[in-house]
């Protein structure tokens, strides 16, 4: 448990430092309201969730900390994500610095609410699915989850991340930052198609689950 706690603290701290550098260095100032707001919206709930998982579901926390993908397609997805997100953060910070665009306060507030709604959905998915992992794999003893949010769409976690990630540039006060972040849904589609191929082939009952829950990501659409 001590090693798990240390690993969680190291990754939390490293993530906070990295995002702070990506946001505040290009902006040229620490007095960046959008940057401060985003970091608060992201890391305060993350800390609370991490504490809950450590105390009540350490195995799930351990799986969430393991981000090493085995699938070739998923490694490409992760690599592309690792490119567009830094570009999006840097572009948004530069937008603030040089005042290329101005996001109305109401839009910032709406984006913040949407982000928190996505975070809430993300937490609910973690509560419903004890097998949730950051990597695409089938674990020993894993079973199909078909209730709750999983009874509405097959990949509620990815829907939650869409609600969280797409509003980020608006929270940061940038319209230009929306351009790189607009690629995220494409990445999610590729990830889902590959993940479903793996689950259909390796997870007992998943093929039947797909016939029961028709939509992958967005109800009545896809």
LOTORGU-466061 format. One line per field, with one value per residue (C-alpha): residue number from 1; x, y, z. Coordinates in steps of 0.001 Angstrom, whole numbers, plus 500000, padded with zeros to 6 digits. Example, Ala and Ser with C-alpha at 12.3 -4.5 7.8 and 13.67 -1.06 7.14 Angstrom:
// residues 2
nr <- c(1;2)
x <- c(512300;513670)
y <- c(495500;498940)
z <- c(507800;507140)
***
This chain:
// residues 222
nr <- c(1;2;3;4;5;6;7;8;9;10;11;12;13;14;15;16;17;18;19;20;21;22;23;24;25;26;27;28;29;30;31;32;33;34;35;36;37;38;39;40;41;42;43;44;45;46;47;48;49;50;51;52;53;54;55;56;57;58;59;60;61;62;63;64;65;66;67;68;69;70;71;72;73;74;75;76;77;78;79;80;81;82;83;84;85;86;87;88;89;90;91;92;93;94;95;96;97;98;99;100;101;102;103;104;105;106;107;108;109;110;111;112;113;114;115;116;117;118;119;120;121;122;123;124;125;126;127;128;129;130;131;132;133;134;135;136;137;138;139;140;141;142;143;144;145;146;147;148;149;150;151;152;153;154;155;156;157;158;159;160;161;162;163;164;165;166;167;168;169;170;171;172;173;174;175;176;177;178;179;180;181;182;183;184;185;186;187;188;189;190;191;192;193;194;195;196;197;198;199;200;201;202;203;204;205;206;207;208;209;210;211;212;213;214;215;216;217;218;219;220;221;222)
x <- c(500000;502868;504276;500828;500516;503972;503238;499943;501551;504425;502076;499742;502620;504257;500962;500401;503913;503775;500405;501466;504520;502455;499966;501925;505199;503571;501174;504162;502499;501129;498225;496315;492746;491789;494887;494275;490604;491392;494026;491601;488781;491067;493287;491014;488493;491400;492944;489605;488997;492499;492022;488707;490200;493243;491082;488255;489463;493264;493268;491272;493647;496583;495024;494317;497966;499170;499125;501367;499422;499969;497943;499820;496792;496330;499977;499446;496325;498248;501100;498719;496986;500392;500840;497494;496994;500279;499698;496195;497405;500277;498104;495447;498078;499575;496069;495696;499130;498659;494882;494022;490488;488207;485820;482784;482540;479256;480942;483773;481217;479261;482462;483417;480017;480305;483794;482573;479581;481994;484118;481034;480178;483781;483560;480261;481802;484621;482070;480163;483097;485711;487607;488211;491758;493677;494874;492901;493058;490928;491789;491516;487978;486648;482934;480738;479170;475746;473924;473866;475581;476747;473100;472855;476110;478919;481688;480449;483988;484926;481760;482781;486223;484639;482567;485705;488315;486489;485571;489145;490200;487098;487945;491407;489766;490729;488841;492025;492780;489644;491409;493811;491286;488791;490943;490177;486836;488667;491165;488340;486597;489788;490345;486780;486818;490053;488922;485673;487553;489687;486741;484600;487382;488532;485768;483004;479553;480703;479291;475860;476232;476701;473358;471687;473282;473287;475204;478901;479363;476382;472809;470745;473673;476703)
y <- c(500000;502394;501873;502545;505744;506875;506112;508019;511045;511106;510986;513583;515963;515363;516011;519238;520478;519540;521177;524265;524602;524085;526736;529408;529481;530313;532764;534632;535145;533361;535839;533759;533353;530661;528646;528828;527927;524905;523527;523875;522164;519297;518620;519263;516564;514354;514529;513727;510813;509484;509469;507608;505018;504522;503878;501900;500500;500287;497704;500053;502910;500686;499901;503576;504412;501852;503597;501263;500116;496647;497140;498733;500804;502081;503068;505231;506744;507596;509109;511327;512403;513233;515637;517413;518108;520004;521903;522807;524023;526042;527591;528550;530143;532061;533192;534667;536274;537967;538452;536739;535944;536654;534085;535653;534939;533080;530735;530125;529360;527018;525230;524830;523319;520940;519921;519145;517235;515115;514600;513497;510996;509768;509105;507264;505055;504194;503303;501045;499295;497710;496479;499976;500342;503009;500362;498193;494659;491833;490972;487665;487176;490213;490252;492461;495461;496164;498213;501889;504093;500939;500180;503417;503466;500944;503432;505971;506681;508040;510118;511547;512469;514232;516338;517085;517716;519570;522581;522992;525740;527763;527402;528689;531622;530656;529965;529114;526283;524522;523617;520941;519730;519136;516153;514382;512860;511324;509739;508395;506833;505013;503856;502582;500611;498879;498298;496715;494351;493223;492853;490997;488512;488029;488949;486380;487909;491123;490189;489650;492931;494791;493504;494722;498186;499526;502776;503070;506656;508984;507745;507460;508776;506430)
z <- c(500000;500725;497239;495754;497770;496695;493036;493201;494862;492371;489366;490877;491591;488214;486426;488353;487609;483920;483296;485223;482988;479820;480917;482776;480829;477450;479121;480556;483931;486961;486949;484417;485736;483232;484030;487768;487305;485133;487490;490398;488486;487502;490492;493486;492432;491318;494781;496437;494060;494606;498376;498060;495709;497911;500953;499333;495988;495892;493086;490873;491711;490791;487406;486770;487410;484874;481512;479498;476444;474959;471768;468834;467788;471327;471579;468513;470080;473259;471250;469282;472505;473923;471028;470716;474410;474970;471727;472897;476284;474829;472117;474672;476918;474003;473082;476575;476419;473061;473325;470050;471227;474161;475646;477380;481138;480643;478188;480656;483377;481104;480076;483742;484579;481618;482736;486257;484862;482852;485951;487869;485125;485156;488903;488481;485800;488182;490844;488451;486804;489059;485975;484621;483347;481478;479040;476634;478030;479387;482976;484802;486058;484215;483453;481276;483027;481515;484168;485082;482508;480739;480026;478016;476039;475829;476603;479163;480328;476912;476817;480192;478849;475878;478270;480261;477593;474830;477051;478360;475902;476819;480517;479642;477853;474317;471101;469184;471574;470364;467099;468428;471005;468171;467166;470439;469287;466314;468694;470850;467852;466827;470400;470772;467514;468474;472056;470928;468617;471565;473948;471415;470807;474397;476864;477314;476840;475173;471756;473361;475274;471976;470750;473943;474129;470579;470905;471606;472749;472260;472824;469606;467512;467615)
***
